[in-house]
Amino acid sequence: MPSACHTPFVKMPEGSHFGNNFDDDHPNPNQLRWKPFNVPTRSEREVTFVQGLSTLCGAGDPRSRNGIAIHIYACNKSMENECFYNSDGDFLFVPQQGKLAITTEFGKMVVEPNEICVIQQGIRYKVAVDGETRGYILEIFDGHFTLPNLGPIGANGLANPRDFLTPVACYEDIKDIKYTVNSKFQGKLFQAQQEHSPFDVVAWHGNYAPYKYNLSNFMTVNSVAFDHADPSIFTVLTCQSMKPGVAIADFVIFPPRWSVTEHTFRPPYYHRNCMSEFMGLIYGNYEAKEDGFLPGGGSLHSMMTPHGPDGTCFQKASAAELKPQKIATGTMAFMFETSLSLTVTKYGNDICEKVDENYYKCWQGMKRLFAPDKKPDSD
């Protein structure tokens, strides 16, 4: 059946914390950290993927096709006889707890923690879950995600095209069914009804299809001499702006890897920059902040807001013997990085009740160590 066969769309009732209106929230330049976001249990209430979407921060406007949004999903019930599609942009999913069994117009795919998937603008899909499920979403209004330009790295490295997988072909031919179509349009949610499955697509042609990727397949490159390299070397996917070298959004990971640099403070150095950095943790302990930054939580360091390793990490790294060391073992942290200045929503600032009010204290105990008369040791 043609997808045009449905009733008129009706606006869904207000009350959701999901949307793209960033004009009504006051800016917050502080370093922010969130404790793990709650996942409702079935005994509390049943929540589907669409019902469990909450917007944490963002910038821009889908009406002008410019900007991004960062969302959290937390659900416990599979979508039945309903689907969802996004008219505003592409979703990049980062599951943190529980796998997602996703049925799309192109077929099915299962996405587990330590995997990601991208579902592009306009594609209809439903999400089935097995128990309490949580994760992160990066939404882009501009263009689509692509692999970064490898430049002098050459033909192979980082995320290789051969490791991206598309859905397994599948279709539904169901009669006498009532189906709800959920639509995100200009940052608002709408619903329509139809009497056929949206997944009755028997065949298609082209190269516009959702895909998934296992982060374990990422081929890491790193400095093998001295200095801490920019985290852009860990870019999995990017959405570039019209300005060369400036990204609307980058998806970056910090996978297990060897650290071998000499004469170097190995953790990320203290910095301010022209990008906004949202970090999340899928599992493990992030080496720059082993306390307080927990799986299922997050942090945001906004444009030109100073940040870096906490005091404990600084002391350990400053005294450590600089021998080859495997770092981030059993850990997968990631970053959504953007050239846009992000506004934190009311949900992110207040309603979620997960802001770590003591985050700033992780830098307060640091001491002045400058010794102008000290001479460097010679090798």
Backbone hydrogen bonds in HBPLUS format (Angstrom, degrees):
<---DONOR---> <-ACCEPTOR-->    atom                        ^
c    i                          cat <-CA-CA->   ^        H-A-AA   ^      H-
h    n   atom  resd res      DA  || num        DHA   H-A  angle D-A-AA Bond
n    s   type  num  typ     dist DA aas  dist angle  dist       angle   num
A0005-CYS N   A0002-PRO O   3.14 MM   3  5.88 170.5  2.15 121.6 124.0     1
A0006-HIS N   A0004-ALA O   2.98 MM   2  5.87 121.5  2.33 112.6  96.2     2
A0007-THR N   A0193-GLN O   2.78 MM 186  5.31 159.5  1.83 154.5 161.7     3
A0010-VAL N   A0191-GLN O   2.76 MM 181  5.29 154.7  1.83 145.1 152.1     4
A0191-GLN N   A0010-VAL O   2.85 MM 181  5.29 153.0  1.92 142.4 150.5     5
A0012-MET N   A0189-LEU O   2.93 MM 177  5.64 176.9  1.93 140.2 140.9     6
A0055-THR N   A0017-HIS O   2.81 MM  38  6.05 176.6  1.81 141.1 139.9     7
A0032-LEU N   A0300-LEU O   3.07 MM 268  5.12 166.2  2.09 152.3 154.5     8
A0300-LEU N   A0032-LEU O   2.84 MM 268  5.12 155.6  1.90 136.2 141.4     9
A0356-ASP N   A0033-ARG O   2.72 MM 323  5.46 172.3  1.72 165.3 163.5    10
A0034-TRP N   A0298-GLY O   2.67 MM 264  5.05 169.2  1.68 146.1 149.6    11
A0298-GLY N   A0034-TRP O   3.15 MM 264  5.05 158.3  2.19 130.1 132.0    12
A0035-LYS N   A0354-LYS O   2.75 MM 319  5.09 162.9  1.78 149.4 151.1    13
A0037-PHE N   A0296-GLY O   3.09 MM 259  6.08 158.2  2.14 140.0 133.2    14
A0044-GLU N   A0041-THR O   3.00 MM   3  5.27 136.0  2.20 102.4 114.6    15
A0045-ARG N   A0041-THR O   3.12 MM   4  6.47 163.7  2.15 167.4 164.2    16
A0076-ASN N   A0047-VAL O   2.88 MM  29  5.52 167.2  1.89 152.0 154.8    17
A0077-LYS N   A0047-VAL O   2.97 MM  30  5.47 141.8  2.11 148.3 141.0    18
A0052-GLY N   A0048-THR O   2.87 MM   4  5.97 133.6  2.09 145.3 158.5    19
A0052-GLY N   A0049-PHE O   3.17 MM   3  5.09 130.7  2.42  93.1 106.5    20
A0074-ALA N   A0052-GLY O   3.05 MM  22  4.94 146.3  2.17 121.1 131.1    21
A0054-SER N   A0072-ILE O   2.89 MM  18  5.29 150.3  1.98 155.4 164.2    22
A0072-ILE N   A0054-SER O   2.77 MM  18  5.29 159.7  1.81 158.3 165.4    23
A0056-LEU N   A0070-ILE O   2.82 MM  14  5.68 159.5  1.86 154.3 161.4    24
A0345-THR N   A0056-LEU O   3.01 MM 289  5.66 165.1  2.03 133.8 138.7    25
A0057-CYS N   A0070-ILE O   3.44 MM  13  5.46 158.6  2.49 138.6 143.2    26
A0070-ILE N   A0057-CYS O   2.85 MM  13  5.46 165.6  1.87 161.3 158.7    27
A0058-GLY N   A0343-THR O   3.01 MM 285  5.43 143.7  2.14 135.2 146.0    28
A0343-THR N   A0058-GLY O   2.82 MM 285  5.43 174.2  1.82 151.9 151.3    29
A0059-ALA N   A0068-ILE O   3.00 MM   9  5.63 162.5  2.03 153.1 153.7    30
A0068-ILE N   A0059-ALA O   3.00 MM   9  5.63 139.5  2.17 141.9 153.4    31
A0061-ASP N   A0066-ASN O   2.89 MM   5  5.83 143.2  2.03 163.4 163.3    32
A0064-SER N   A0061-ASP O   3.16 MM   3  5.69 143.0  2.31 112.9 121.2    33
A0066-ASN N   A0061-ASP O   3.42 MM   5  5.83 174.0  2.43 142.0 143.8    34
A0065-ARG N   A0062-PRO O   3.15 MM   3  4.64 153.7  2.22  92.2 100.0    35
A0141-PHE N   A0067-GLY O   2.95 MM  74  5.37 166.0  1.97 155.5 151.1    36
A0069-ALA N   A0139-GLU O   2.94 MM  70  5.05 145.4  2.07 137.5 142.1    37
A0139-GLU N   A0069-ALA O   2.82 MM  70  5.05 175.6  1.83 164.5 163.5    38
A0071-HIS N   A0137-ILE O   2.91 MM  66  4.99 164.3  1.93 145.3 150.5    39
A0137-ILE N   A0071-HIS O   2.92 MM  66  4.99 149.8  2.01 145.2 141.7    40
A0073-TYR N   A0135-GLY O   3.05 MM  62  5.45 166.5  2.07 137.6 141.6    41
A0135-GLY N   A0073-TYR O   3.03 MM  62  5.45 142.9  2.18 153.3 154.6    42
A0075-CYS N   A0133-THR O   2.90 MM  58  5.32 154.0  1.97 146.7 155.2    43
A0133-THR N   A0075-CYS O   2.82 MM  58  5.32 162.1  1.85 170.7 170.0    44
A0079-MET N   A0127-VAL O   3.00 MM  48  5.73 164.9  2.02 146.1 151.1    45
A0180-THR N   A0081-ASN O   3.03 MM  99  6.40 162.2  2.06 139.1 142.9    46
A0083-CYS N   A0180-THR O   2.93 MM  97  6.46 146.8  2.04 159.8 170.5    47
A0182-ASN N   A0083-CYS O   2.83 MM  99  5.92 164.6  1.85 141.7 146.8    48
A0084-PHE N   A0125-TYR O   2.80 MM  41  5.50 149.1  1.89 149.7 159.0    49
A0125-TYR N   A0084-PHE O   2.99 MM  41  5.50 150.5  2.08 145.4 154.5    50
A0085-TYR N   A0182-ASN O   2.95 MM  97  6.47 137.6  2.13 152.6 165.6    51
A0184-LYS N   A0085-TYR O   3.01 MM  99  6.44 153.0  2.09 156.0 163.7    52
A0122-GLY N   A0086-ASN O   2.85 MM  36  5.35 151.7  1.93 137.1 143.5    53
A0087-SER N   A0184-LYS O   2.81 MM  97  5.72 158.3  1.86 156.0 163.0    54
A0090-ASP N   A0140-ILE O   3.06 MM  50  5.49 140.4  2.22 151.2 156.5    55
A0140-ILE N   A0090-ASP O   3.10 MM  50  5.49 151.6  2.19 144.7 153.5    56
A0091-PHE N   A0119-ILE O   3.02 MM  28  5.40 172.3  2.02 152.3 152.9    57
A0119-ILE N   A0091-PHE O   2.98 MM  28  5.40 155.8  2.04 152.4 160.0    58
A0092-LEU N   A0138-LEU O   2.86 MM  46  5.07 146.1  1.98 139.2 150.2    59
A0138-LEU N   A0092-LEU O   2.98 MM  46  5.07 156.8  2.03 140.8 147.6    60
A0093-PHE N   A0117-CYS O   2.77 MM  24  5.26 158.9  1.82 161.1 166.3    61
A0117-CYS N   A0093-PHE O   3.30 MM  24  5.26 150.2  2.39 129.8 136.5    62
A0094-VAL N   A0136-TYR O   2.79 MM  42  5.02 152.7  1.87 158.8 155.2    63
A0136-TYR N   A0094-VAL O   3.00 MM  42  5.02 163.4  2.03 132.5 135.7    64
A0096-GLN N   A0134-ARG O   2.92 MM  38  5.70 163.8  1.94 143.5 143.8    65
A0097-GLN N   A0134-ARG O   2.95 MM  37  4.97 162.7  1.98 146.0 142.5    66
A0134-ARG N   A0097-GLN O   2.86 MM  37  4.97 154.6  1.92 136.2 142.7    67
A0100-LEU N   A0111-VAL O   2.77 MM  11  5.10 165.9  1.79 150.1 154.2    68
A0111-VAL N   A0100-LEU O   2.78 MM  11  5.10 164.5  1.81 151.4 156.3    69
A0101-ALA N   A0128-ALA O   2.96 MM  27  4.96 176.1  1.96 155.2 154.8    70
A0128-ALA N   A0101-ALA O   2.86 MM  27  4.96 161.5  1.90 140.9 147.0    71
A0102-ILE N   A0109-MET O   2.85 MM   7  5.43 160.2  1.89 171.3 167.0    72
A0109-MET N   A0102-ILE O   2.97 MM   7  5.43 152.3  2.05 151.7 160.1    73
A0103-THR N   A0126-LYS O   3.03 MM  23  5.38 158.4  2.07 150.8 157.3    74
A0126-LYS N   A0103-THR O   2.91 MM  23  5.38 147.4  2.01 146.5 157.1    75
A0104-THR N   A0107-GLY O   2.74 MM   3  5.14 163.1  1.76 151.3 157.0    76
A0107-GLY N   A0104-THR O   3.18 MM   3  5.14 162.3  2.21 103.5 109.0    77
A0108-LYS N   A0168-VAL O   2.89 MM  60  5.20 149.2  1.99 145.1 145.3    78
A0168-VAL N   A0108-LYS O   2.77 MM  60  5.20 154.5  1.84 158.9 151.3    79
A0115-GLU N   A0112-GLU O   2.85 MM   3  5.48 131.1  2.09 144.8 148.5    80
A0215-LEU N   A0114-ASN O   2.92 MM 101  5.66 156.1  1.98 151.0 158.8    81
A0116-ILE N   A0213-TYR O   2.89 MM  97  5.40 154.1  1.95 150.7 159.4    82
A0213-TYR N   A0116-ILE O   2.91 MM  97  5.40 151.0  2.00 147.4 150.5    83
A0118-VAL N   A0211-TYR O   2.87 MM  93  5.58 156.5  1.92 159.1 165.7    84
A0211-TYR N   A0118-VAL O   3.18 MM  93  5.58 153.5  2.26 146.1 154.2    85
A0123-ILE N   A0120-GLN O   3.32 MM   3  6.05 169.5  2.33 135.7 138.3    86
A0146-THR N   A0238-THR O   2.73 MM  92  5.39 155.6  1.79 153.3 161.2    87
A0238-THR N   A0146-THR O   2.81 MM  92  5.39 160.3  1.85 157.0 163.6    88
A0153-ILE N   A0150-LEU O   2.95 MM   3  5.34 152.8  2.03 145.5 140.7    89
A0154-GLY N   A0151-GLY O   3.21 MM   3  6.08 147.8  2.32 123.5 127.9    90
A0158-LEU N   A0219-MET O   3.02 MM  61  4.50 138.9  2.20 140.9 136.0    91
A0219-MET N   A0158-LEU O   2.92 MM  61  4.50 176.0  1.92 126.9 126.0    92
A0163-ASP N   A0160-ASN O   3.05 MM   3  5.85 165.5  2.08 127.2 131.3    93
A0164-PHE N   A0161-PRO O   3.28 MM   3  5.80 174.2  2.29 119.9 121.5    94
A0165-LEU N   A0212-LYS O   2.93 MM  47  5.28 164.4  1.95 150.5 155.2    95
A0212-LYS N   A0165-LEU O   2.77 MM  47  5.28 149.7  1.86 148.2 158.7    96
A0172-GLU N   A0199-PHE O   2.73 MM  27  5.53 153.8  1.79 135.7 142.7    97
A0179-TYR N   A0194-GLN O   2.79 MM  15  5.20 168.7  1.81 165.5 163.7    98
A0194-GLN N   A0179-TYR O   2.88 MM  15  5.20 147.6  1.99 149.2 156.7    99
A0181-VAL N   A0192-ALA O   2.81 MM  11  5.15 171.4  1.82 151.9 154.7   100
A0192-ALA N   A0181-VAL O   2.94 MM  11  5.15 142.6  2.08 136.8 148.5   101
A0183-SER N   A0190-PHE O   2.82 MM   7  5.04 165.3  1.84 141.9 145.7   102
A0190-PHE N   A0183-SER O   2.78 MM   7  5.04 149.9  1.87 147.4 156.4   103
A0185-PHE N   A0188-LYS O   2.83 MM   3  5.36 157.8  1.88 156.0 160.6   104
A0188-LYS N   A0185-PHE O   3.07 MM   3  5.36 165.4  2.09 113.7 118.4   105
A0217-ASN N   A0214-ASN O   3.01 MM   3  5.81 165.8  2.03 123.1 127.7   106
A0218-PHE N   A0215-LEU O   3.20 MM   3  5.53 167.3  2.21 112.7 115.4   107
A0262-GLU N   A0225-ALA O   2.89 MM  37  6.18 168.3  1.90 153.7 151.8   108
A0233-ILE N   A0230-ASP O   3.20 MM   3  6.38 174.8  2.21 133.9 133.9   109
A0234-PHE N   A0231-PRO O   2.91 MM   3  5.55 165.6  1.94 120.5 124.8   110
A0235-THR N   A0232-SER O   3.18 MM   3  5.24 152.9  2.26 116.1 113.1   111
A0253-ILE N   A0234-PHE O   3.16 MM  19  5.67 160.3  2.20 144.7 145.1   112
A0236-VAL N   A0251-PHE O   2.79 MM  15  5.71 165.5  1.81 163.3 168.1   113
A0251-PHE N   A0237-LEU O   2.84 MM  14  5.27 168.3  1.85 159.8 157.9   114
A0239-CYS N   A0249-ALA O   2.78 MM  10  5.22 150.5  1.86 165.7 165.9   115
A0248-ILE N   A0239-CYS O   2.79 MM   9  5.55 142.2  1.93 151.0 163.4   116
A0249-ALA N   A0239-CYS O   3.24 MM  10  5.22 156.3  2.30 139.1 143.3   117
A0241-SER N   A0246-VAL O   2.95 MM   5  5.85 164.6  1.97 158.0 157.9   118
A0246-VAL N   A0243-LYS O   3.08 MM   3  5.62 158.4  2.12 146.8 145.2   119
A0339-SER N   A0247-ALA O   3.22 MM  92  6.03 141.8  2.38 156.9 166.1   120
A0250-ASP N   A0337-GLU O   2.74 MM  87  5.08 145.3  1.86 148.4 157.2   121
A0337-GLU N   A0250-ASP O   3.01 MM  87  5.08 164.3  2.04 145.6 150.2   122
A0252-VAL N   A0335-MET O   2.90 MM  83  4.99 172.5  1.91 155.0 157.3   123
A0335-MET N   A0252-VAL O   2.67 MM  83  4.99 151.0  1.75 149.5 151.1   124
A0254-PHE N   A0333-ALA O   2.89 MM  79  5.29 152.7  1.97 150.2 145.3   125
A0257-ARG N   A0327-ILE O   3.11 MM  70  5.65 157.7  2.16 149.7 155.6   126
A0327-ILE N   A0257-ARG O   2.84 MM  70  5.65 163.7  1.87 177.6 176.5   127
A0259-SER N   A0325-GLN O   2.77 MM  66  5.28 161.6  1.80 153.8 160.1   128
A0325-GLN N   A0259-SER O   3.01 MM  66  5.28 157.2  2.06 143.5 150.9   129
A0271-HIS N   A0307-HIS O   2.99 MM  36  5.84 161.8  2.03 165.1 170.5   130
A0307-HIS N   A0271-HIS O   3.11 MM  36  5.84 148.9  2.21 149.9 158.2   131
A0304-MET N   A0273-ASN O   2.90 MM  31  5.03 144.6  2.03 159.1 164.1   132
A0276-SER N   A0338-THR O   2.80 MM  62  5.34 164.4  1.83 160.3 165.0   133
A0338-THR N   A0276-SER O   3.02 MM  62  5.34 156.5  2.08 148.7 155.6   134
A0277-GLU N   A0301-HIS O   2.98 MM  24  5.24 170.9  1.99 143.7 146.7   135
A0301-HIS N   A0277-GLU O   2.92 MM  24  5.24 162.2  1.95 146.1 151.4   136
A0278-PHE N   A0336-PHE O   2.97 MM  58  5.12 177.3  1.97 151.8 152.1   137
A0336-PHE N   A0278-PHE O   2.75 MM  58  5.12 158.1  1.79 154.5 161.6   138
A0279-MET N   A0299-SER O   2.85 MM  20  5.20 156.8  1.90 141.7 149.6   139
A0299-SER N   A0279-MET O   2.92 MM  20  5.20 142.1  2.07 143.2 148.5   140
A0280-GLY N   A0334-PHE O   3.11 MM  54  5.50 156.3  2.16 136.9 143.0   141
A0334-PHE N   A0280-GLY O   2.99 MM  54  5.50 161.8  2.03 155.3 155.2   142
A0296-GLY N   A0281-LEU O   3.16 MM  15  6.17 149.0  2.26 158.8 161.6   143
A0282-ILE N   A0332-MET O   2.93 MM  50  5.59 158.5  1.97 166.4 169.3   144
A0332-MET N   A0283-TYR O   2.96 MM  49  5.63 156.9  2.02 153.5 149.9   145
A0289-LYS N   A0286-TYR O   3.12 MM   3  5.66 148.1  2.23 115.0 123.9   146
A0310-ASP N   A0288-ALA O   3.28 MM  22  6.62 163.4  2.31 172.1 170.0   147
A0297-GLY N   A0294-LEU O   3.00 MM   3  5.52 152.6  2.08 141.7 141.5   148
A0305-THR N   A0302-SER O   2.93 MM   3  5.37 162.9  1.96 137.9 136.4   149
A0314-PHE N   A0310-ASP O   3.01 MM   4  6.30 159.6  2.06 155.3 161.8   150
A0311-GLY N   A0362-CYS O   3.01 MM  51  6.06 164.8  2.03 163.7 163.6   151
A0315-GLN N   A0311-GLY O   3.05 MM   4  6.27 162.0  2.08 150.6 154.2   152
A0316-LYS N   A0312-THR O   3.07 MM   4  6.30 166.5  2.09 152.9 156.4   153
A0317-ALA N   A0313-CYS O   2.90 MM   4  5.99 169.8  1.91 155.7 158.8   154
A0318-SER N   A0314-PHE O   2.92 MM   4  5.93 149.9  2.01 145.0 153.3   155
A0319-ALA N   A0315-GLN O   3.26 MM   4  6.36 140.9  2.42 141.0 149.2   156
A0320-ALA N   A0316-LYS O   3.03 MM   4  5.94 119.5  2.41 140.6 155.7   157
A0323-LYS N   A0321-GLU O   2.88 MM   2  5.73 136.5  2.07 106.0  92.9   158
A0331-THR N   A0328-ALA O   3.11 MM   3  5.05 135.8  2.31 135.9 126.2   159
A0349-ASN N   A0345-THR O   2.88 MM   4  6.17 154.3  1.95 150.8 158.1   160
A0350-ASP N   A0346-LYS O   2.83 MM   4  5.61 162.3  1.86 145.0 150.6   161
A0351-ILE N   A0346-LYS O   3.09 MM   5  6.33 155.5  2.15 139.5 144.5   162
A0352-CYS N   A0347-TYR O   2.93 MM   5  5.44 165.4  1.95 146.4 144.9   163
A0353-GLU N   A0350-ASP O   3.00 MM   3  5.51 139.8  2.17 114.4 125.5   164
A0359-TYR N   A0356-ASP O   3.21 MM   3  5.54 164.4  2.24 117.5 117.8   165
A0361-LYS N   A0358-ASN O   3.00 MM   3  5.55 147.9  2.11 115.1 124.4   166
A0362-CYS N   A0359-TYR O   3.12 MM   3  6.00 171.4  2.13 126.8 129.2   167
A0363-TRP N   A0360-TYR O   3.37 MM   3  6.25 173.1  2.37 121.3 123.3   168
A0364-GLN N   A0361-LYS O   3.09 MM   3  4.93 149.3  2.19  99.6 109.0   169
A0366-MET N   A0363-TRP O   3.49 MM   3  5.95 169.1  2.50 114.6 116.6   170
A0374-LYS N   A0371-ALA O   3.11 MM   3  5.57 163.6  2.14 118.0 123.1   171
